[in-house]
Amino acid sequence: MDGPGFPAVRRETPPGSESLAGVWTPDHRKLASIGMRISGSVSSHGFALNMDPDLSVCTTFTACALPGVRMTSLAELAAERGLPTPTHSEVRDTVARAVTAHLTPG
């Protein structure tokens, strides 16, 4: 995904509310979900980035236990800007570079 990318924000979770962990667009559509689970002494964590799913299914349930949340995808964001949908390899490589840069000391 060489190029401008897409604007994204982090949302703070108000006390007593369902978690807003994830990646959001500035207009509060959810692009990626982030999760963690601890079972016994083992932790599991990961994220799901919506690349080009059928988002119509997201209207049949309450996504992430957050009523009124609209899910989005990289394909939808690209279409809104008149850009081609990023390929799986472009997204994979971009995510790998970002994670590596963030975790590299320095």
ChimeraX attribute file (.defattr): number of C-alpha atoms within 10 A of each C-alpha:
attribute: neighborCount
match mode: 1-to-1
recipient: residues
	/A:1	15
	/A:2	8
	/A:3	5
	/A:4	6
	/A:5	11
	/A:6	11
	/A:7	11
	/A:8	15
	/A:9	15
	/A:10	13
	/A:11	15
	/A:12	10
	/A:13	11
	/A:14	9
	/A:15	7
	/A:16	6
	/A:17	8
	/A:18	12
	/A:19	16
	/A:20	18
	/A:21	16
	/A:22	19
	/A:23	21
	/A:24	21
	/A:25	18
	/A:26	13
	/A:27	10
	/A:28	16
	/A:29	17
	/A:30	24
	/A:31	22
	/A:32	19
	/A:33	17
	/A:34	14
	/A:35	12
	/A:36	9
	/A:37	10
	/A:38	9
	/A:39	7
	/A:40	6
	/A:41	5
	/A:42	7
	/A:43	9
	/A:44	9
	/A:45	9
	/A:46	9
	/A:47	12
	/A:48	12
	/A:49	18
	/A:50	18
	/A:51	19
	/A:52	15
	/A:53	14
	/A:54	10
	/A:55	14
	/A:56	8
	/A:57	9
	/A:58	14
	/A:59	12
	/A:60	8
	/A:61	10
	/A:62	12
	/A:63	15
	/A:64	15
	/A:65	11
	/A:66	13
	/A:67	10
	/A:68	10
	/A:69	15
	/A:70	17
	/A:71	21
	/A:72	23
	/A:73	20
	/A:74	22
	/A:75	17
	/A:76	20
	/A:77	19
	/A:78	15
	/A:79	12
	/A:80	9
	/A:81	9
	/A:82	9
	/A:83	11
	/A:84	12
	/A:85	18
	/A:86	17
	/A:87	14
	/A:88	12
	/A:89	10
	/A:90	13
	/A:91	17
	/A:92	12
	/A:93	13
	/A:94	14
	/A:95	14
	/A:96	12
	/A:97	12
	/A:98	11
	/A:99	11
	/A:100	11
	/A:101	11
	/A:102	10
	/A:103	9
	/A:104	8
	/A:105	6
	/A:106	5
